[in-house]
Amino acid sequence: MANNKSSKKRIRQTERRTLRNRMTKSAVRTAMKKVSSAIAERDKDGALAQFKIFEKLIDTAEGKGVFHSNMAARKKSRFMKQINRI
């Protein structure tokens, strides 16, 4: 357990950041599932609409350091490829 003030503060900060990161990751995963289901239904307009939402969420998460930039770019690229195949 932490003994001094600064380490106690660090623990509090880490808990808040962990919660924020978890919420962000969850939102991105939900958006990914929506895009995937729209692609599976062969609904190009719906997939594009969901992709725009997903892209905004993952770019924001990437900017905050929740996801690595290469991972975000890879996910976006693969989804666009799948949407263009429809």
Summary of the structure (lengths in Angstrom):
residues: 86
radius of gyration: 17.2
end to end distance: 55.1
largest distance: 58.7
contacts: 217
relative contact order: 0.12
helix: 85%
strand: 0%
